[in-house]
C-alpha cells in the first residue's frame, strides 16, 4: 500500500513475511499466493507491500537463478517489495530459535555477505518508480561476548557494507535495529555505536522502543540530531503489565512464555531486566514490558495490555510533522504461530493490523496513493 505524505514523500506500508516459515524459493513464491494475496484481497487494496524475509538458502537460489520468477509472482498477486527483513539468517520459524536469531552477527563475514546479497536482490525487485529500498539487520550482536576486537571486526564489516551498497545502481539503505539485550539496545546506543561512522541508518522497531521505555518523540529527535536516518519503522507492539506484584497479572503473562522466541522483559524505573520469560526473579516494583509482538488491532486479556500507544506516538513522531522522517512502514507481528488463542486464519489478523496502521496514517494526513 502506498501513501503520500503532505510533503510529497511516498510512504510504503507492508507486512513482513517472516511470519511464514518457507526457506526455499518455491516456498517463498507459494506463500505469496497462499498468504499475501488473501491479505490484500481482504483489504480491498489494488497493491500490497510485502517486507520479504529471504533466508540464506533463498538468497542463494535467487543469485543462481535470477529474480525473474519471484518478480513475476509478486506482480501476479498484486504485490510489491521495497524492503527486506535481513535480521534472521535462517531457521526463524523452527521449533526453538531464541539466541540463534543473532547469528551470524556483524563480527562475521557471513553477515556482511548475506546483507549485501539481500541488497543486490532487492535492487532487482524494486519497482521502477520506487525511490529506493531498505534492508533491516540486527543491532550488531547479542551483548555478550562483546570485546574491543569484536567491535573492530563489526566496524570493518560496516565499512565494507557501505562500499558494496555504493555500486548497486539503486539506492538501498541498511537499518540496524536496536533491541533489548543486544550491543545496540536503544536509540542512545545507536547514536553511540553507529552515528557518523558509515552512512547507515536505523530500523526503528516500536515494540523494542516500548520495552526499553523510550519516549518516541525523544527517540526520533535523538536519532535526527545524530544524523541517523530511520530507514524503516517496524510497526509492532509489546506486552505491558502495570502491576507485576499482582498474581493475576503474573499468571496472565505466563501464557506467553513459549520455547521458540526470546521475550526480553524490562521493569520501569529500576534498571532491572530478564532475558526471557518467565521473569520471576525481577523485583516487580514497577511496570513490566515484554518483547512479545502482539497484534496491533487487538488487546491482550486483562490485566495485560499492549503498547499500541507507543506505536501511535512513533507514527506521529515520524510521519505527523511537516516532513516525513521514514519512507517505509512494515507491520511485523511474527508471533502469530505462538500467540495464545490466535485464530487459525492469519490472513484476517494480518489484514486487520494493516487496516489499523492504514487508518493511523490517514489520520496523520497521509493520502492513499493508488
N, C-alpha and C positions, 0 to 999 in steps of 0.2 A: 504494500500500500504506500502511496506517495502523497506527500503533503507539501504545501508551500507556506513557509514562514512569512510574516509580513515584510521581512527584509529581502524577500526573493529567494532565499535559500531553499533548495529542495531537501526535504527530510523524509527518509525512508523508514518505514515500520515493517519489521519482520518478526517471525518467531524462530527460535533456534531448534535445529533438528537433532541436537544431542539427546533429546528425549526419546529418540528412536534408536534401536540397537544395531542397525546394519553397519557392517565394517568391510564390505566388499562393494565394488562398483555396481554390480547388478542389484544388490540390496538397496543401495542408496537411490538408484533410479526407480526401483519399485516403490520405495516409501513415498516418493513424490506423488504418485497416483493414489496410493493406498491411504495416505495420511494428509499430506499438504493440500492436495486438491479438494478433499472434502471440507477442510477448514476454510478454504477460500470460498467454496460454494455456500457454506453456512453464513458467511459474512456478506454474501452477495457482492463481492468485490471483483472487478474485472481483472485485477492483477494483485498478487500477494507476494511479499518478500519472504524469502527463507534465508535464515542465517545458517548456512550449511556447516555441519560438523563432518569433516572428511578425515577419517582415521588414516594412519600412516599407510596401510595397505591400499586404501582407496586412492590416495595421492600417487602412490607408485603406479597403479593401473592407469591413472589419467596421464601421467608423464609418458608411459609407454604407448598408450592407445590414442592419446589426444582427448580433447574435451568435447568432441562433436556429439557423442551420444548423450552426454549429460546436458549440454546446451539445448539439444532437441527436446529432451524430456522436460526441461524447465519450461520451454516455450509451449509445448503441447498441453501442459497442465495449468497454464496461466500464471507462471511463477517467474520470479527474478531473484538473482543473488548479487548483492553488493557488499556483503560482509560474510566472513567465515569465523567460526569459533575454533581457534587454534590452541586452546588451553589443554584439553585431554589429547594425549598422543594416540592411545588406542585402549580398548577394553573398558569404555566408560559405563556401559550398562551390564558389565559382568556381575556375578553374584556378590563379590567383595571388591571394592575399589579403594576406599579410604585414602591413605597417603600415597598410593601408587599413582594417583592423578597428577602428582607433582614431578613425575619422572618421565623422560629425562628433563632436567632443569636447564637453566641458562648457563651453567658451567660446562655443559656438554655440547659438543659439535652437532650431535644428533638433533638437539632442539633448534639450533640455527638452521640446519639443512631443512628440517621439517617446515619451519616458518617461511623460509624463502621459497620452498616448493609450493606451499599454500598460496603465497603471493603471486607466483607465476601462474598457477591455475586460476586464481581469481581475476587476474588481468585478462584472461581469455573469456571468462564467464561474464564479465561486466557488460551490461547493456551499453550500446554505443553512446547513448545520451547521458550516462552516469558521469558525475563529476569526479568520482574516484571510489575506491573501495577501502575496506578496513579488515584487519585481522586482529582478533584479541588473543592474548597469550598470558601465561602465568606470571605472577609477580616475582620473577627471578628464581625463587626456590622456596621450599619449606625452611623455616628459620634455623633449624639445626640439622646438620652442622653448617656453619657459615663462617669461613675463615677469610683472612685477607687474600689468600691465594684464590679462593672461590670468587671473591669479589672481583679480582683482576681478570679471571677467566671469563666471567659474565660480562664485564665491561668490554673486553676484546670482542666477544661474540656480538654484542650490540653494535659495536663499530662496524664489524663486517656485515651485519644486517643492513645498516644504513647504506653501505656501498652497494650491496646486492639490490636493494629496492630502487636505487637511483637509475638502474639500467633497464627497467621493465617496460617503459613506453607508456604505461598508465600510472596514475597516482594511486599507490597503495600505502596506507598508513597502518602502523602496528601500534596497538594499545596494550600496555602492561596493566594487568587487572589487580589492584590491591585486594588482599583477602586476609582476614584474621588468621594469625599463626604463621604467616609467611614472612619472608625478608621484607617485602613491601606490604605492610599491614593496612595502612591508612593513607589518606592523601598527604599527610605530613611526611610519611615515609616515602611516598612517590616523589615529593619535592626533594627530599634528602638524597635519594638514590638515583633519580632519573633526570632531574631538571638540568638543562644546559649541557647535557652530555652528547647526545647523538641525534637529536631532532625527532625522536619518537614521542608518542603521547600516552594517554591513559584510557583504558576501558573502565568506565565507572559503573560498578555493579551496585544497585541501590540496596540490595539485601546486605551486602558486605558493609556498605556505608552505615546502614542501620545497626548492624551487630556491633560495630565499633562506636556506636553512639555519636557519630559525627553529624553536625548540622549541615544539611545540604547546601544552603546558601554560602556558608563559610567555606565549605569544602570546595565548591566550584570557584569561589573567589580566590582561594589559596592556589589552586592549580593555574588559574588565569594569570595571577601575579607572577608565578614562576615560569610562565611561558610554556606550560604543559597543556597541549590541546586535548580535549575529550573527544577521541576519535569515534567512540561508541558508548551509548548508555545501554546497559543491560537492565531492562525493566523487570524488577524482581522484588519480592517482599519476604521478610523474615518472620519468625515466630516471636511474640513478646509475651512475657508473663510479669504482671505488675508485682505480685507478692509471692516470691518463691518459698516463703515460710508457710504458706497455706498448703496443707496436704492435698487438697483437691487440685490445686494448680500443678503440684509435682506429679500427681497421678495422671493428669491430662497430658503432661509433657512426656511421660514415659511411653506413651503410644507412638511417639515419633523417634524413639531410639531404635535404629534398624542397622543391619550389617553392611549395607552397600556403600553409603556415602558418609563422609566426615561431617559432623554437625557441631562446629565450634560454638561455645557458649561464652558470653561476656556479661559481667554484672555491672550495673551502673554505679559509678561513684567510688568504687573500691579497688579498681585495678585488678580485680580477680577474674579469672577465666579458666575454662576447661577446654581441652582439645576435642572433646566429643561428648555426646550424650551416652549414658546418664551423667549428670553433673552434681551428684550428691555431695561432693566434697566442698563445693562453693559455700561461702558464708550465708548467702540468702538474705543479706541486709538491704539490698537494692534490687530494682527490676532486672530481669534477665532478658537477653535477646539471643536467639538461637539461629545459626546458619542452616536453616531448612527452608528451601524455596517453596513458599505456599502460593496457591492460586491468587491472582491479582483481584479477581472479581468476587471472591467468596471469603467469609470469615471462618477461622477455625473454631472448634467448640469452646465455649467459655469454661473457665476464666482466661483461656488463651485468646490472644488477638493477633492480627497481622500488623506489620509496619507499613501498610499501604500509604499512610500519611507521609512517611519519609520518601517514598517513591513519588508521591504527588509533589512534595516540595522540591525534589530533584528535577522533575519535569519543569516546574516553574522556574527554577534557577537556570536551567539550560536553555529553555525554549520560550519562557514567558516574558523575556525582555525585548529590547529593541533589536538585538542581534541574536541569531541562532548560534548557540555555542557547541552544537554537535549536529552532524547530518544523519546519524544512524541510531535508531532505537530498536532494540532486539528483546522481545519477551523471552525470558529464559527460565521457565519453570521445568527443570529437567527431572523433577522428583515425582512425576505422576505415577510411576511404577511402584513407588514405595510409600505413597501418600495414604494415610489411614482413611478408609471409607471412600477412596477415589472411585468415580463412576467408570464402568468398563469402556465407554466410548470417549477416548481422549480428544477426539476432534471437537466435540461440543465444548469441553472445557477450554481448549486452546483458543477456539473461536471466541468464547466469552471473554477471555483475557485480552485478546486483541481488540475486541469491541470496547472494553473498558478503557484501554490505552488510547484508542482512536477518539473516544469521547473526551478524554482529558486533553488531547492535542487540539481538538477543535475548540474546546472551551478556552484554551490559551490563545486563540486567534489564528491558528493554522487552518488552512483550507485544503480539503482533499483535492489532489491534483491527478486527474484521470487522463 
